[in-house]
Amino acid sequence: MGNTFFLGLLTFVVVVGFCLLLMQPVFAQYVDTYAVRVRPRAKEKDADSADQPRDSAVLVLLRTIGELVLSLMPTLADKRTVQFLREANYRTPAHLAIYTGLKSVIVGFVLFLGLMAGTGNIFSLLLCVPAAIIGWLMPNFFLAGRVKKRKDLILNELPTIIDLLIVCAQAGLGLLMSVDKVAKETGDSCPILAVELAQLINDVKVFAKSVPIALRDMGERCGVDELISMASALIAAEAKGADISYPLKQQGEALRDRLKRKKEEEAAKVPVKMVPVIMLFVMPLIMAPMLGPAVVTLMSALGPLMGGK
């Protein structure tokens, strides 16, 4: 009885995990399309723009487990994982330890269920291997979804930031003064890029980085190609001593054109996405009243024949 229970629980975990992996893009699209995001007012933040881990017993436990696992197997902190965490605004070593600890706890729980169900059952022992792999990979998909959502928010905020930088540049302000002014004025309307621009100013003033290096770091930590292109254009204009408003205008026009084409592509995909909805939910409602009486009449006519046979 115990082995059957653990085997069923392990199978349930594997099926639920696999379904979550398959449905994750659908959930992400639903949240991005229909969710209402209420932006809090800008608050005072530290020099580092990264989100800081909250103080809780669970996170402390996960961090401890993650630090232990990383000390034993430092290769788990691969370049791709670190890049995803940086682009998701989880940039401190504590975030990496918590993330590794979460994956380790999931794998340990799955292996424990597999071993408990595997006493005398070789199938459950074999099943725990793919279950552990799915448990290890599952947080990666949710982290990738957060990265995609953050990049989409940055793309939506970037045209506003570019327009404000153009206004400041045309008013006679330099690059750093324009960035500082825009970062202070867009805390409510563009919270993500406002923090990133404030981080750029801190890198230059506090950490004594050069402007090209600070711009390049901002583009790399956000991971948005359009922001990297804007940073490269500003670096080239700053090196030549030219007016930064002209490259910013080009970047803004190209970005708006791309966002327009993206919205047109999404609108063109709507009829295709509506086909399964119509087939599953609308067509039965239309066909039921049309074919219902005919089916009932046919069954009534064939009933005596079928009964006599």
DAPE-V737020 format. One record per residue. N is the residue number from 1. RES is the residue in one letter. BURIAL is # if it has 16 or more other ideal C-beta (glycine too) atoms within 10 Angstrom, else .. D_LAST is the distance of its C-alpha to the last C-alpha in Angstrom with 1 decimal. Layout:
BEGIN
N,RES,BURIAL,D_LAST + N,RES,BURIAL,D_LAST
END
This chain:
BEGIN
1,M,.,47.3 + 2,G,.,50.3 + 3,N,.,49.5 + 4,T,.,46.0 + 5,F,.,47.4 + 6,F,#,50.0 + 7,L,#,47.6 + 8,G,.,45.2 + 9,L,.,48.3 + 10,L,#,49.6 + 11,T,#,46.2 + 12,F,.,46.2 + 13,V,#,49.7 + 14,V,#,48.9 + 15,V,.,45.9 + 16,V,.,47.8 + 17,G,#,50.8 + 18,F,.,48.8 + 19,C,.,47.1 + 20,L,.,50.5 + 21,L,.,51.9 + 22,L,.,49.2 + 23,M,.,49.4 + 24,Q,.,53.2 + 25,P,.,53.8 + 26,V,.,51.3 + 27,F,.,53.1 + 28,A,#,56.5 + 29,Q,.,55.5 + 30,Y,.,54.3 + 31,V,.,57.5 + 32,D,.,59.7 + 33,T,.,57.9 + 34,Y,.,57.3 + 35,A,.,59.5 + 36,V,.,62.7 + 37,R,.,65.7 + 38,V,.,68.6 + 39,R,.,71.7 + 40,P,.,74.3 + 41,R,.,77.9 + 42,A,#,79.9 + 43,K,.,81.7 + 44,E,.,84.6 + 45,K,#,83.5 + 46,D,.,85.3 + 47,A,.,86.5 + 48,D,.,83.3 + 49,S,#,80.4 + 50,A,#,77.8 + 51,D,.,75.8 + 52,Q,.,77.1 + 53,P,#,74.9 + 54,R,.,74.5 + 55,D,.,76.0 + 56,S,.,73.3 + 57,A,.,72.8 + 58,V,.,69.5 + 59,L,#,71.2 + 60,V,.,74.2 + 61,L,.,72.0 + 62,L,#,70.1 + 63,R,#,73.5 + 64,T,.,74.9 + 65,I,#,71.9 + 66,G,#,72.0 + 67,E,#,75.8 + 68,L,.,75.3 + 69,V,#,72.6 + 70,L,#,74.6 + 71,S,.,77.7 + 72,L,.,75.8 + 73,M,.,73.9 + 74,P,.,75.7 + 75,T,.,73.7 + 76,L,#,70.8 + 77,A,#,72.7 + 78,D,.,72.0 + 79,K,.,73.2 + 80,R,.,69.8 + 81,T,#,69.3 + 82,V,.,72.8 + 83,Q,.,72.3 + 84,F,#,69.1 + 85,L,#,70.9 + 86,R,#,73.9 + 87,E,#,71.8 + 88,A,#,69.9 + 89,N,#,73.4 + 90,Y,#,73.2 + 91,R,#,76.5 + 92,T,.,78.2 + 93,P,.,78.1 + 94,A,#,76.6 + 95,H,#,73.5 + 96,L,#,73.1 + 97,A,#,73.4 + 98,I,#,70.9 + 99,Y,#,68.4 + 100,T,#,68.8 + 101,G,#,68.6 + 102,L,#,65.3 + 103,K,#,63.7 + 104,S,#,65.2 + 105,V,#,63.8 + 106,I,#,60.3 + 107,V,#,60.4 + 108,G,.,61.9 + 109,F,.,59.2 + 110,V,#,56.4 + 111,L,#,58.2 + 112,F,.,58.7 + 113,L,#,55.0 + 114,G,#,54.2 + 115,L,.,56.8 + 116,M,#,55.6 + 117,A,#,52.0 + 118,G,#,53.1 + 119,T,.,54.3 + 120,G,.,52.3 + 121,N,.,49.9 + 122,I,.,50.9 + 123,F,.,48.2 + 124,S,#,49.8 + 125,L,.,53.2 + 126,L,.,52.0 + 127,L,#,50.3 + 128,C,#,53.5 + 129,V,.,55.2 + 130,P,.,53.2 + 131,A,#,53.1 + 132,A,#,56.9 + 133,I,.,57.2 + 134,I,#,54.9 + 135,G,#,57.0 + 136,W,.,60.2 + 137,L,.,59.0 + 138,M,#,57.4 + 139,P,#,60.7 + 140,N,.,61.7 + 141,F,.,58.9 + 142,F,.,59.8 + 143,L,#,63.5 + 144,A,#,62.7 + 145,G,#,60.9 + 146,R,#,64.1 + 147,V,#,66.2 + 148,K,#,64.2 + 149,K,#,64.3 + 150,R,#,68.1 + 151,K,#,68.6 + 152,D,.,66.7 + 153,L,#,68.9 + 154,I,#,72.0 + 155,L,#,71.0 + 156,N,.,70.5 + 157,E,#,73.9 + 158,L,#,75.8 + 159,P,#,76.4 + 160,T,.,78.0 + 161,I,#,80.2 + 162,I,#,81.3 + 163,D,.,82.2 + 164,L,#,84.3 + 165,L,#,86.0 + 166,I,#,86.9 + 167,V,.,88.4 + 168,C,#,90.5 + 169,A,#,91.6 + 170,Q,.,92.6 + 171,A,.,94.5 + 172,G,.,96.7 + 173,L,#,95.3 + 174,G,.,95.0 + 175,L,#,91.8 + 176,L,.,92.2 + 177,M,.,93.3 + 178,S,#,90.4 + 179,V,#,87.9 + 180,D,#,89.5 + 181,K,#,89.5 + 182,V,#,85.8 + 183,A,#,84.8 + 184,K,.,86.5 + 185,E,.,85.1 + 186,T,#,81.4 + 187,G,#,80.6 + 188,D,.,78.1 + 189,S,.,76.6 + 190,C,#,76.4 + 191,P,#,76.5 + 192,I,#,75.5 + 193,L,#,77.9 + 194,A,#,80.6 + 195,V,#,80.5 + 196,E,#,80.5 + 197,L,#,83.5 + 198,A,#,85.3 + 199,Q,#,84.7 + 200,L,#,86.2 + 201,I,#,89.3 + 202,N,#,89.6 + 203,D,#,89.3 + 204,V,#,92.2 + 205,K,.,94.4 + 206,V,.,93.7 + 207,F,.,92.7 + 208,A,.,95.0 + 209,K,#,92.5 + 210,S,.,93.2 + 211,V,#,91.3 + 212,P,.,89.5 + 213,I,.,88.4 + 214,A,#,87.2 + 215,L,#,85.2 + 216,R,#,83.6 + 217,D,#,82.7 + 218,M,#,81.1 + 219,G,#,78.9 + 220,E,.,77.9 + 221,R,#,77.1 + 222,C,#,74.8 + 223,G,#,73.2 + 224,V,#,72.7 + 225,D,.,73.6 + 226,E,#,74.9 + 227,L,#,77.1 + 228,I,#,78.4 + 229,S,#,79.2 + 230,M,#,81.0 + 231,A,#,83.0 + 232,S,#,84.0 + 233,A,#,85.1 + 234,L,#,87.2 + 235,I,#,88.7 + 236,A,.,89.7 + 237,A,#,91.2 + 238,E,#,93.1 + 239,A,.,94.5 + 240,K,.,95.7 + 241,G,.,97.0 + 242,A,.,95.0 + 243,D,.,93.4 + 244,I,#,90.1 + 245,S,#,88.7 + 246,Y,.,88.0 + 247,P,#,85.8 + 248,L,#,84.1 + 249,K,.,83.3 + 250,Q,.,81.8 + 251,Q,#,79.7 + 252,G,#,78.5 + 253,E,.,77.5 + 254,A,.,75.6 + 255,L,#,73.8 + 256,R,.,72.8 + 257,D,.,71.6 + 258,R,.,69.4 + 259,L,.,68.0 + 260,K,.,67.2 + 261,R,.,65.3 + 262,K,.,63.5 + 263,K,.,62.3 + 264,E,.,61.3 + 265,E,.,59.2 + 266,E,.,57.5 + 267,A,.,56.8 + 268,A,.,55.3 + 269,K,.,52.9 + 270,V,.,51.6 + 271,P,.,48.9 + 272,V,.,47.6 + 273,K,.,47.4 + 274,M,.,45.6 + 275,V,.,42.7 + 276,P,.,40.8 + 277,V,.,41.5 + 278,I,.,40.1 + 279,M,.,37.0 + 280,L,.,36.3 + 281,F,.,37.5 + 282,V,.,38.0 + 283,M,.,35.1 + 284,P,.,32.3 + 285,L,.,34.2 + 286,I,.,34.3 + 287,M,.,30.7 + 288,A,.,29.2 + 289,P,.,30.3 + 290,M,.,29.7 + 291,L,.,26.1 + 292,G,.,25.1 + 293,P,.,24.4 + 294,A,.,22.6 + 295,V,.,20.2 + 296,V,.,19.7 + 297,T,.,19.1 + 298,L,.,16.6 + 299,M,.,14.6 + 300,S,.,14.9 + 301,A,.,13.7 + 302,L,.,10.6 + 303,G,.,9.9 + 304,P,.,8.4 + 305,L,.,6.1 + 306,M,.,5.1 + 307,G,.,5.4 + 308,G,.,3.8 + 309,K,.,0.0
END
